[in-house]
Amino acid sequence: MPDLKQILDEIKNVEENGTSVDIVRRKYIRELSEYRKRNVIVYYSNWLQNPNVPENAISDMDINGFMTTIHEMDTSMGLDLILHTPGGELAATENIVNYLRTIFSCDIDVFVPQLAMSAGTMIACSCRKIYMGKQSSLGPIDPQFYIPGVGQVAALGIIEEIERALNEIKVRPESQVFWANIFQKYNPTFIGKCEKAIEWSTQITAEWLKNCMFEKDPDAELKAKNVIDKIASHIETKSHRRHLSMQKCKEIGLKIEDLEQDQKLQDLVLSIHHSCMATFHNPTIIKIIENQKNKLFMTKIAIEKRF
């Protein structure tokens, strides 16, 4: 398996012949498709390189990339989705999953070479099985909200804070002043939005688990609930940024396949990953959606306007 340096060396070699990083990345995507005899779509964000760019997150624009890459595809071959994302908008995530499931039904396997966090974990949970390596991680699915002057806050954390406040005020009424100062940063409808977002994310993820990963399992509903209880709970995960390893995901009850069990498969998937990371050495490229037939939907930004 080529590591990142070897991938960069290979890119340098082909560039000397007048080609580019795209040639190397596409080669490995094509080889994975040939090896698995399935369609492949790479869905990659460069949020690790450019963490402060909001376009790195899952958004409604991304459905155009999936439409582009799926057009004229032999959908009877199923889909292998190579996923690397920080998560993003809940509505956009639901729309992408619904679209993919409409096209491929449950014949979708997801590969997580490194990270699929938050809504990325929700996408992974919508698939038949999840391929992970020792270096791979999923994450909690609790919704996040941006509050000016505060930053990103977890909806579950807000609800827990409200419950704590109510309990403390019952015991110590004088604590109302303290809690009033804390909650003045939230508008009157914010708590309701948090509750609805939590219900929305947990309901659709549980439904996806029941209808695909645990399809035909007599205990599908219970297994889906057990998974949700683990990945959508601050009591279990402690933090939205928590990384859930391959072993932890197995313990949670997700259907996980070890990349290490098939050396050829692992080499191909990690070569795609390293090729995408090499592509992101160009900081203007923030998202890649690409299939094995070289159909590419790439999102770029003007860096000079952002930094």
N, C-alpha and C positions, 0 to 999 in steps of 0.2 A: 504493500500500500504506500503510495507517495505521501509524505508529510507536506506541510505547508511550504517549507523551503524547496522541496523537490518539485512541487507544483509550480512555484515561482520560476525555478530553473527551466522547467519545461515550457512555460509561457515565454520566457526569454528566448529559448531556442526557436520556437515557432515564429516569434515576432521577427527574428532575423530572416525568416523566409517570407516576410510580408504579411503575416497573419496577426492574431491578437489573443488576449485572454479568453475571448468568447469561444475560440476553436477548442481550447483545452477543456473548458467547462462543458461544452456541448458533446464532446467526445465521451466523457464519462456518463453524462445523462443518457446518451444513446446506448452505451454499453450496458448500463443497468436495465434499460428497457429490453434489450436483447436477451440478457441473462434471465430476467424474470418473466419475459414474454408478456409484459403488461405495459400499459401507458404509464408515463412518468410526468409529473408536474413538480417543479421546484418552486416553492413559495418562501422567499428569503427576504429578510429585512436586515439592514446594517445598523440597527440600534446600538449595538455594542461599540461600534466605531463613532457614531454620531448620536449619542443618547438624548440630546436636547432638540432633536428635530421631530416635531409632532407627526409628520407624514410617514415616519417609520412604522407607526401603529397600524393595525388592521382598520380599514375604512371602506366606505361604500365604493370608492374608486377602484378597489381591488377586484370587484366582480367583473370589471371590464377585462382585466388580465386573464381571469379564468374563462371568460367567454371567448377571448382570442385564442387561448391555447387549446381549448376543447373543440373549437370549430373544425369540422372535417375529421375529427378523431374517430377511430374505430372503438366505440365505447364498450363493445362486447368484451374487450380485453381487460376491463376493470381499470383501476387507477392506483398507482403508488404515489403518495403525496410526501415530498421531502420538505419538512417544515422547520423553520427557524424564525421565531417571532416573539416580541415582547407582549403580544396581546393587543387589545384596542377596543374599538366600539362594539358594544353588545349587539346592537341591531345589525351592524354590518357582518358580524360573526354569524349570527343566525341566518342571514341572507345567503352568505357563502355556503354554509353547510346545507341549507335547504336546496340550493342550486346543485351542488355536487351530488346530493342524495337523489335528486330528481333525475340526473343523468346516469349515475352509476349504481343507484340503489345502495345496497350495503357492501358492494364489492370494492371497498376502498381500504387500503392499508396505509398507515402513516409511519414515516420514519423520522425520528428526532435525533439527528447527529449530535446536537449540543443542547439547545434550549427551545422549549415551546411553553411560554409562560402565560398565565391568566387566561385570556380568551383563546390563546394558542392551545392550552390544555383542553379547553372546551372542544375545539376542533378535533384534537386527538381522540377525545372521548366519543366523538360521533362516528368513529371508524371501526372497522371489523377487529383490528388488532393494532398494537403499537410496537414498533421495533425501536429498541434503545440499546445503547452501549454503556460501558462503565462510566463514561464521561457525560452521559445524557441526563437531562433533568426536565421534569414537568414542574408545575407550580399551582398554588391555590387559585381558585376561580372566583374569589370574592370580588364584586364590582368596586371600581374606584371612581372617585369624583374629584374634580379640580376645584379648589376654593381659592379665589384671589387673595394673595397675602399669606396663604397657608401652604398651598401646594396640593399634591395628590393625597387624598384621604380614603381609607377603606370604609365602605358602607357598613360592613359588619362591625368595624371598630366604633363607628358613630352610634349604632344601635346598642352595643355593649356599654358605651359611655352613658347613654341616656338611662339605661336600666340601672346602672350603678348610681347615677345621680338621684333617681327616684327613690331608691332604697336608702340612700344616705339622708335624703331630706325627710323621709318618714321617721328616721331615728333621731336626726339632728336638724330640726326645721331652720335653725340659723345658717345652715350651709347653703340655703337658697341663693344668697348673695354671691357666694363663690361660684356656684354652678351657672348663675345668670351671666356672669362675666365670660365664662367659657362658651356658652351657647349663643351669645350675641353675634358670633361670626356666621351663624347659619340663618338663612331666610326661613320664613314660616312654613314653606312647603318642602323643605329639604329632607326632613326626617321621613316623610311619606315617600319621597323619591328613593331614598335608601332602601326602604322596606320593599318597594315594588321592584327595584333592580335586583335585590337578593332573591326574591321570589321568582323573578323572570329567569335569571341565570341558572338557578338550581332546577327549576321545572324543565327547561328545555334540555339541559345536560342529562338529567335523569331519563327523559324520554328518549334521547338519542342512544344512551347506554342500553336501555331496554329493547329498543327496536333494531339494534345492530350488534354491538359487542356481545350482548347476552341474549340475542335472538334465539328463540326455541328452547331456551333454558327455563325449566319450570320454576326456578327461583329468580327469574330475571328482575322482577320488581324489587325483591329484597336485596339482591346484589347491587343493583343500581343505587338504592337508598344507602347501602353501606359505603359505597364509593363517595357519594355526595356528602355524607356525614363526615368524611375524612378530608376531602379537598375543599369544602366550602365552610369550614369551621375554624375560627381563630383559636378555639380551645385546642384543636389538633395541630394546626400549622403555625400558630403564634404570629406569623408575619406574612404579608402578601408577597414579599420577596423570597420566601423560603423555597429552596430547591429540593424537589422530591426526586431522589435517585431512582434508578431502575429497580433496585431491591425494594425500596420503599413503595414504589408503585405496584409491585407484585403483592406486597403485604396489604396494601389498600384494597386489592381485589381486581385491578385492571388486568386485561389480557395482554401481557408483555412477552415479546419475543426477543431473545438475546442476539444482538448482532454478532457477537463473538462466536456463536455456534456455527456460522457459515463464513469462513474467512474471505472467500471471493466476494460475497455480498457486503461484508463489512468494508473491504477495500474499495469497492465501487461507491458505496454511500459516503464514506469519509473522503474519497477523492472529489466527489461532487461538492461536499461541504468545504473542503479546502479551496477548491476552484472558485466557489462563491465568495469565500473570504478574500481570496486574491482579487476578485473583481471589485470588491469594496475598498481596495487600496485606492481606487478613484473615489474620493469623498463626495463627489456630486451624485453618485449612484446610490440610492437609498433603498430600492426595492427591486427584486427580480421575480418575475413569474414566467416560467419557461418550460416547454415540453421537449420530448425526445426528437421531434421533427424540426427543431430550431426555431419554433415560433416563440417570440420573446415579447413580453410586455414589461418595459423597464421604466421606473420612476426616477426622475432626476431633480435636483434642486440647484439653484445658483448659490454656491457656498459663500461668495462674497457678500451676499445679502443677509446671511444668517449669523456670521461669526465676526 
